[in-house]
Structures are given as C-alpha cells and as structure tokens.
Amino acid sequence: MRIKHVYLYITEMKLRYPFVTSYGTYEKRQSILLEVQDDDGRTGWGEVVAFSEPWYTEETIQTAWHILKDFLIPTLKDKEITHPNEVPALFAHVKRNHMAKAGLEGAVWDLYAQQRGVSLAKALGGTRSEIEVGVVIGINPLSHMLEQIAAYQEQGYARFKVKIKPGQDYDMLAGIRNVFPDIPLMADANSAYTLQDMKLLQRLDDFNLMMIEQPLADHDFLDHARLQKELKTPICLDESIHSLEDARVAVTLGSCRIVNIKAGRVGGLTESVRIHDYCKQHNISVWCGGMIETGISRAQNIALASLNHFTIPGDISASERHWERDVIIPAVRLHHGKISVPEQIGLGFQVDREYLNYITIQSQHM
C-alpha cells in the first residue's frame, strides 16, 4: 500500500441539540475529515475528533491540522506499508497528538479493508453482526433530562449516560432513579471532582450505577486507585487512558474496573485493539466511547465495537441523535436498540460529497 494523495477538510456542523458538559455548552461541532488515495485511486476515510477548544485533551482542530500537514502526512505519503498496524511506528517520532494520528491511521485502515475486499470490522477482528448501543444525556433541567431518557428508552437504547458535576449530581441522579429505577445508568464526571469530594462520590453508590466515568483528573491514577477502594460503584477511566501503557498502569494500580476505549484518544484503531486485548486478558470490562463524531468515526466505532470483549453498550448512537443530516450515506440507524455491523467492504458507508462540500470551511490537498 502506498498513499499518493491526502485531502483534508475542516467541517462545521450544527448539533440538533446543545451538548452540555462540566466544561461548557456546545452548539456546533468542527471536525477534520481526511481522504487518502492509493496508486489505484481507492479512497479511505478518517476523522480527527479533537474539539475546537482544548477542554477534553490538549489537542484542538487547529493543532491537529498543523501536525497532520507539517509532520504526519509528509511522513506517511509515498511510504510502502503492508498493514495499518505499521503506521503507529511511522508516527512515533511525533509525541502524543493522538487524535491527529488516529484520524490519518483510520483512513489507512479503511483503505486497507477495501484493498482486501473485507469490512473494516472483519479487518479489525470483529465477530459481532450487531451491537447494542447507549446514549449520552447532557446536563439540563431535570424535567428535560427525564423527557430525553423516556424518548431514548422508547427508541431502544440499552444504556443511559448522564453528565454530572459538583452541584448537579446527587439530587439529579436521585430524580432520575425515582422515575427510572431500573434502567442501566452511568454518570460521567469529565474530571470534575477531587479526592476532597470522596464522601459525595461515596453517596452515589445509592443509585446502583453501572459506573462513574472519570471522576478525577486524567493524570490521577493513584487518587483513582484510592477512590475505587472506597466505592462500591466501578470507576471507568476515559481521559486517563491514552495508550496501552496507561491501561497497564491503571489495571496494575487498581485505578478502575472498566476502561472506555476511544480510538481518537488512544492514537488509532491499532492501539484500540491492543487495549481491548489486554483488558480481555485481565478481566477488565471495556466499551467504545463517542466524541460527537460525524458518521465516518461512527462507522469506525461500530467496527471496533464488534470485537468480542466490548460487552457494555457504547456511545454509538444513531446519526439523528446529533445531526439533522450526517456526512455518510446511509445514516447510522437504530433497530430495536441495536446497530447492524456493515458487511460491505471498508467502512460500509459512502461519504456524501455534496454535503461534505456544503459543510467544509477549509480544505487542502497534499
């Protein structure tokens, strides 16, 4: 495989509903979409899932654009590679910048699957034909959150994640449990707490949560280990896990019982599979997280979640959850609470080029 052309597109899409986290409220989503072509004109697609601001990780759309254009693409172009799992080694001289790396590596994986005439799921080692999915509910007035949960429950979603932060946690969860005592429910803190909040976090054991996701800061492996010993509820690490090595540290220290795997956060699909395999060996549950992506990353997440140790429904909602119109054809749809894993070669979806042109605010060919 030899990459001859790379096309970059910065896109901007309006969210159907504002998304509220402990960091702020977001009404639009910018992304970088990547198109790579080989000698035969085949095209693979990837997506950089960084946000416009460095609230989730240090990366942003603009920093990723710089790293791709000035370092990663020149490194990859015209190199002869036989498998996508060679790409991380090519990029090793660039420190971190995992989302930029993952976007380009994901496009190579799509191209590789097409060259082999198989689906991306099969290329990754996936075995499922369909996956259960969950949905995320942002911080809003309780009445609105209850309405959203009821609507998503009617649509068949198998797991519900609510965002929490200090001052909007215990009473909010109590209100949800009062109306929905039995739904699979988890809380995502996005690092909003410290060990000084230990007693409050212990009170959340009252709600029979599937997990509390990332309660403390991303570098706090030791503090998460201390907190996990004091909680009945499993801790899930998200922002803390940037690599297989981070997963090894977390598991060894007892910092969590569950790992959220996001391909963008860990540097790509190759590293995601490695973390999946490690957690399977050590009986640590995993699930596939979401980043309010376009359908390109959503398709990759579907393929990744088809691996057999993804036993918890992931954040892989239908396209209509975030977008009036997605950039892929057909849109990702939910059927009785599940999403079918495409059997077509590559991603299993086509990019809607007409809509891509409409939402593109900057582009470059390399």
Secondary structure per residue as TSV (DSSP state, phi and psi in degrees):
chain	resnum	aa	ss	phi	psi
A	1	M	-	360.0	132.7
A	2	R	B	-135.8	122.4
A	3	I	E	-83.7	118.9
A	4	K	E	-100.5	-32.6
A	5	H	E	-136.6	142.5
A	6	V	E	-131.9	129.9
A	7	Y	E	-115.0	131.1
A	8	L	E	-112.3	138.2
A	9	Y	E	-135.4	121.6
A	10	I	E	-89.9	122.1
A	11	T	E	-114.2	157.5
A	12	E	E	-136.9	123.0
A	13	M	E	-126.9	139.9
A	14	K	E	-83.3	132.2
A	15	L	E	-72.6	144.4
A	16	R	E	-63.0	-36.5
A	17	Y	E	-134.5	140.1
A	18	P	E	-55.6	141.8
A	19	F	E	-108.7	121.3
A	20	V	E	-114.5	124.5
A	21	T	E	-125.2	-177.4
A	22	S	T	-65.7	-15.1
A	23	Y	T	-91.5	-24.0
A	24	G	E	156.1	-172.1
A	25	T	E	-113.9	135.5
A	26	Y	E	-128.3	130.0
A	27	E	E	-112.8	-16.6
A	28	K	E	-130.5	157.6
A	29	R	E	-132.7	118.5
A	30	Q	E	-93.7	146.6
A	31	S	E	-142.9	163.8
A	32	I	E	-112.6	120.0
A	33	L	E	-101.8	141.2
A	34	L	E	-124.0	138.4
A	35	E	E	-124.3	119.9
A	36	V	E	-112.4	144.8
A	37	Q	E	-128.3	142.1
A	38	D	E	-97.9	-173.6
A	39	D	T	-59.7	-30.4
A	40	D	T	-90.6	4.5
A	41	G	-	83.7	5.9
A	42	R	-	-68.5	149.6
A	43	T	E	-122.3	133.2
A	44	G	E	-118.5	146.9
A	45	W	E	-119.5	142.1
A	46	G	E	-140.5	174.3
A	47	E	E	-146.5	135.1
A	48	V	E	-92.0	122.0
A	49	V	-	-100.8	15.8
A	50	A	-	-61.3	155.0
A	51	F	-	-93.8	173.1
A	52	S	S	-73.8	-19.7
A	53	E	S	-123.0	152.2
A	54	P	T	-85.7	52.9
A	55	W	T	-91.0	-28.3
A	56	Y	S	-91.3	-51.4
A	57	T	S	-132.5	-178.3
A	58	E	S	-71.8	-15.0
A	59	E	-	-78.2	150.1
A	60	T	-	-134.0	173.4
A	61	I	H	-56.7	-44.4
A	62	Q	H	-70.4	-39.2
A	63	T	H	-67.6	-38.5
A	64	A	H	-64.9	-40.1
A	65	W	H	-58.1	-46.0
A	66	H	H	-61.2	-47.6
A	67	I	H	-65.4	-41.5
A	68	L	I	-62.9	-52.1
A	69	K	I	-67.8	-39.9
A	70	D	I	-97.6	-16.3
A	71	F	I	-130.7	-57.2
A	72	L	I	-71.7	-47.9
A	73	I	H	-63.6	-45.3
A	74	P	H	-59.9	-31.1
A	75	T	H	-69.8	-38.3
A	76	L	H	-83.8	-37.2
A	77	K	T	-60.0	135.3
A	78	D	T	67.9	8.8
A	79	K	-	-84.1	139.7
A	80	E	B	-87.0	116.5
A	81	I	-	-127.3	151.7
A	82	T	S	-105.2	-18.9
A	83	H	S	-153.9	145.4
A	84	P	G	-59.3	-25.8
A	85	N	G	-69.3	-2.4
A	86	E	G	-84.6	-17.0
A	87	V	H	-65.1	-44.6
A	88	P	H	-55.3	-37.2
A	89	A	H	-66.3	-36.5
A	90	L	H	-62.9	-32.4
A	91	F	T	-92.8	2.3
A	92	A	T	-63.2	-24.0
A	93	H	T	-73.7	-12.5
A	94	V	S	-97.8	117.3
A	95	K	-	-73.0	136.8
A	96	R	S	48.9	-126.3
A	97	N	-	49.5	46.1
A	98	H	H	-63.6	-35.9
A	99	M	H	-71.2	-37.9
A	100	A	H	-62.3	-44.6
A	101	K	H	-63.1	-44.1
A	102	A	H	-64.0	-37.4
A	103	G	H	-61.3	-43.9
A	104	L	H	-74.0	-40.8
A	105	E	H	-64.4	-36.6
A	106	G	H	-62.5	-37.7
A	107	A	H	-65.0	-37.3
A	108	V	H	-66.1	-39.5
A	109	W	H	-61.5	-43.1
A	110	D	H	-61.0	-45.5
A	111	L	H	-63.1	-41.9
A	112	Y	H	-60.6	-45.5
A	113	A	H	-61.6	-38.8
A	114	Q	H	-66.2	-42.0
A	115	Q	H	-61.7	-33.8
A	116	R	H	-87.2	-7.6
A	117	G	T	70.7	31.6
A	118	V	S	-128.8	165.0
A	119	S	B	-71.6	157.4
A	120	L	H	-61.5	-39.2
A	121	A	H	-57.5	-45.5
A	122	K	H	-66.7	-39.2
A	123	A	H	-61.4	-34.0
A	124	L	H	-81.1	-14.3
A	125	G	T	99.7	15.6
A	126	G	-	-69.7	151.8
A	127	T	-	-126.8	-13.1
A	128	R	-	-85.6	148.3
A	129	S	S	-95.7	-16.0
A	130	E	E	-152.3	156.1
A	131	I	E	-130.9	145.3
A	132	E	E	-80.1	147.6
A	133	V	B	-132.4	156.9
A	134	G	-	-116.9	-180.0
A	135	V	E	-139.6	151.6
A	136	V	E	-107.8	134.1
A	137	I	E	-115.1	119.9
A	138	G	-	-73.3	169.0
A	139	I	S	-71.0	121.9
A	140	N	-	-149.6	172.7
A	141	P	-	-53.1	142.2
A	142	L	H	-54.1	-41.6
A	143	S	H	-59.8	-39.3
A	144	H	H	-68.9	-39.8
A	145	M	H	-63.7	-40.1
A	146	L	H	-63.9	-39.6
A	147	E	H	-63.4	-42.1
A	148	Q	H	-63.5	-45.7
A	149	I	H	-60.4	-44.0
A	150	A	H	-61.0	-42.1
A	151	A	H	-66.6	-43.0
A	152	Y	H	-69.9	-33.2
A	153	Q	H	-64.0	-39.6
A	154	E	H	-63.1	-33.0
A	155	Q	H	-77.0	-13.4
A	156	G	T	104.0	8.8
A	157	Y	-	-61.2	141.5
A	158	A	S	-99.1	-4.2
A	159	R	-	-159.5	143.2
A	160	F	E	-124.0	124.8
A	161	K	E	-113.5	129.1
A	162	V	E	-115.7	142.0
A	163	K	E	-79.7	140.8
A	164	I	-	-132.8	159.4
A	165	K	B	-157.3	164.0
A	166	P	T	-53.4	130.0
A	167	G	T	93.4	-16.9
A	168	Q	B	-135.1	70.1
A	169	D	S	-144.9	-80.5
A	170	Y	H	-60.1	-53.2
A	171	D	H	-63.5	-36.9
A	172	M	H	-64.2	-46.5
A	173	L	H	-66.2	-36.0
A	174	A	H	-62.7	-40.8
A	175	G	H	-64.5	-38.9
A	176	I	H	-67.0	-45.5
A	177	R	H	-66.8	-28.3
A	178	N	H	-64.0	-34.8
A	179	V	H	-93.4	-35.7
A	180	F	-	-125.2	77.0
A	181	P	S	-69.0	-20.2
A	182	D	S	-119.3	-1.2
A	183	I	S	-69.3	147.1
A	184	P	-	-64.9	110.5
A	185	L	E	-126.6	137.4
A	186	M	E	-136.8	160.8
A	187	A	E	-122.3	136.0
A	188	D	E	-116.8	119.3
A	189	A	-	-97.4	-15.5
A	190	N	T	47.0	47.0
A	191	S	T	64.5	30.8
A	192	A	-	-83.2	-6.3
A	193	Y	-	-120.6	168.2
A	194	T	-	-130.2	176.8
A	195	L	G	-63.7	-19.5
A	196	Q	G	-64.7	-16.8
A	197	D	G	-94.3	17.3
A	198	M	H	-51.9	-48.8
A	199	K	H	-64.8	-39.0
A	200	L	H	-63.3	-46.0
A	201	L	H	-65.0	-34.7
A	202	Q	H	-62.9	-34.7
A	203	R	H	-64.1	-25.1
A	204	L	G	-68.4	-12.8
A	205	D	G	-59.6	-19.6
A	206	D	G	-62.6	-20.3
A	207	F	G	-104.0	10.1
A	208	N	-	49.8	50.6
A	209	L	-	-77.5	146.8
A	210	M	S	-62.2	-36.7
A	211	M	-	-172.2	161.0
A	212	I	E	-111.2	119.9
A	213	E	E	-92.6	127.8
A	214	Q	-	43.7	64.1
A	215	P	-	-70.0	-33.8
A	216	L	S	-110.8	-179.3
A	217	A	-	-64.5	158.1
A	218	D	T	-66.0	-23.7
A	219	H	T	-95.2	2.2
A	220	D	-	-89.2	60.8
A	221	F	H	-64.1	-43.0
A	222	L	H	-66.6	-42.6
A	223	D	H	-68.7	-36.1
A	224	H	H	-63.6	-38.5
A	225	A	H	-63.4	-42.2
A	226	R	H	-64.5	-42.8
A	227	L	H	-65.2	-42.3
A	228	Q	H	-60.3	-34.0
A	229	K	H	-65.0	-24.0
A	230	E	H	-98.7	-2.8
A	231	L	-	-113.2	142.5
A	232	K	S	-80.0	-33.9
A	233	T	S	-70.6	132.7
A	234	P	-	-63.2	140.6
A	235	I	E	-90.0	135.4
A	236	C	E	-111.0	132.4
A	237	L	E	-99.7	135.5
A	238	D	S	-121.9	-82.5
A	239	E	T	-57.8	-21.8
A	240	S	T	-72.8	-22.8
A	241	I	-	-100.5	102.5
A	242	H	S	-108.1	-5.0
A	243	S	S	-166.9	169.8
A	244	L	H	-59.6	-38.2
A	245	E	H	-61.3	-41.5
A	246	D	H	-61.8	-40.0
A	247	A	H	-62.8	-40.8
A	248	R	H	-62.1	-43.0
A	249	V	H	-62.6	-47.0
A	250	A	H	-62.4	-44.0
A	251	V	H	-68.1	-42.0
A	252	T	H	-64.1	-40.2
A	253	L	H	-81.2	-15.4
A	254	G	T	78.0	31.8
A	255	S	-	-75.3	-16.7
A	256	C	-	-160.2	167.0
A	257	R	S	-116.1	-8.1
A	258	I	E	-140.3	145.8
A	259	V	E	-124.1	131.4
A	260	N	E	-91.3	119.3
A	261	I	E	-102.1	118.2
A	262	K	-	-119.1	120.1
A	263	A	H	-56.8	-40.3
A	264	G	H	-63.3	-39.9
A	265	R	H	-71.6	-30.9
A	266	V	H	-99.7	3.1
A	267	G	T	100.0	3.7
A	268	G	S	137.7	178.7
A	269	L	H	-69.8	-34.1
A	270	T	H	-60.0	-49.9
A	271	E	H	-67.3	-33.7
A	272	S	H	-60.2	-44.6
A	273	V	H	-64.6	-39.0
A	274	R	H	-63.8	-42.2
A	275	I	H	-66.6	-42.2
A	276	H	H	-54.5	-48.8
A	277	D	H	-65.3	-40.8
A	278	Y	H	-63.8	-46.9
A	279	C	H	-64.2	-35.8
A	280	K	H	-61.4	-42.7
A	281	Q	H	-64.7	-27.7
A	282	H	T	-109.9	16.1
A	283	N	T	57.3	38.1
A	284	I	-	-103.9	122.7
A	285	S	E	-67.5	148.0
A	286	V	E	-134.3	155.4
A	287	W	E	-147.7	161.9
A	288	C	E	-97.2	116.3
A	289	G	-	-83.7	165.0
A	290	G	-	-121.3	161.8
A	291	M	-	-132.0	29.2
A	292	I	S	54.8	53.9
A	293	E	-	-88.0	167.5
A	294	T	-	-75.3	176.9
A	295	G	H	-63.9	-19.9
A	296	I	H	-65.8	-52.4
A	297	S	H	-67.4	-34.2
A	298	R	H	-60.6	-41.2
A	299	A	H	-63.7	-40.3
A	300	Q	H	-64.3	-39.9
A	301	N	H	-64.1	-38.2
A	302	I	H	-60.5	-45.9
A	303	A	H	-62.1	-44.2
A	304	L	H	-63.5	-43.8
A	305	A	H	-69.7	-7.1
A	306	S	T	-78.9	-7.8
A	307	L	S	-67.8	149.9
A	308	N	T	-74.6	-13.8
A	309	H	T	-95.8	2.6
A	310	F	B	-81.2	85.4
A	311	T	-	-96.7	-7.8
A	312	I	S	-109.2	132.5
A	313	P	-	-54.6	133.0
A	314	G	B	-95.5	178.4
A	315	D	S	-84.3	62.0
A	316	I	-	-120.8	67.3
A	317	S	-	-75.6	169.9
A	318	A	-	-63.6	155.3
A	319	S	G	-54.3	-38.5
A	320	E	G	-67.7	-12.1
A	321	R	G	-61.3	-37.5
A	322	H	T	-114.7	-26.7
A	323	W	-	-125.3	141.7
A	324	E	S	-68.0	-35.4
A	325	R	S	-144.8	127.7
A	326	D	-	-91.2	167.7
A	327	V	S	-88.9	0.9
A	328	I	E	-114.8	156.2
A	329	I	E	-126.4	126.5
A	330	P	S	-75.9	168.4
A	331	A	-	-67.5	155.9
A	332	V	-	-73.3	126.9
A	333	R	-	-125.9	153.2
A	334	L	-	-97.8	136.9
A	335	H	B	-130.2	107.3
A	336	H	T	54.7	43.0
A	337	G	T	81.4	6.4
A	338	K	E	-133.7	159.2
A	339	I	E	-118.0	131.6
A	340	S	E	-74.1	140.2
A	341	V	-	-84.9	120.7
A	342	P	-	-59.6	143.0
A	343	E	-	-101.0	-10.6
A	344	Q	S	-67.5	161.6
A	345	I	S	-68.6	150.8
A	346	G	B	68.6	-143.1
A	347	L	T	-61.9	-30.6
A	348	G	S	89.1	5.8
A	349	F	S	-134.0	156.6
A	350	Q	E	-104.8	145.0
A	351	V	E	-80.5	131.2
A	352	D	-	-81.2	93.0
A	353	R	H	-66.2	-32.7
A	354	E	H	-61.7	-45.5
A	355	Y	H	-71.6	-35.5
A	356	L	H	-57.3	-44.6
A	357	N	H	-61.3	-37.1
A	358	Y	H	-67.8	-38.1
A	359	I	H	-94.6	-4.8
A	360	T	E	-77.8	128.4
A	361	I	E	-110.4	-11.2
A	362	Q	E	-160.8	141.7
A	363	S	E	-146.8	160.2
A	364	Q	E	-157.6	142.4
A	365	H	E	-109.2	131.0
A	366	M	-	-126.7	360.0
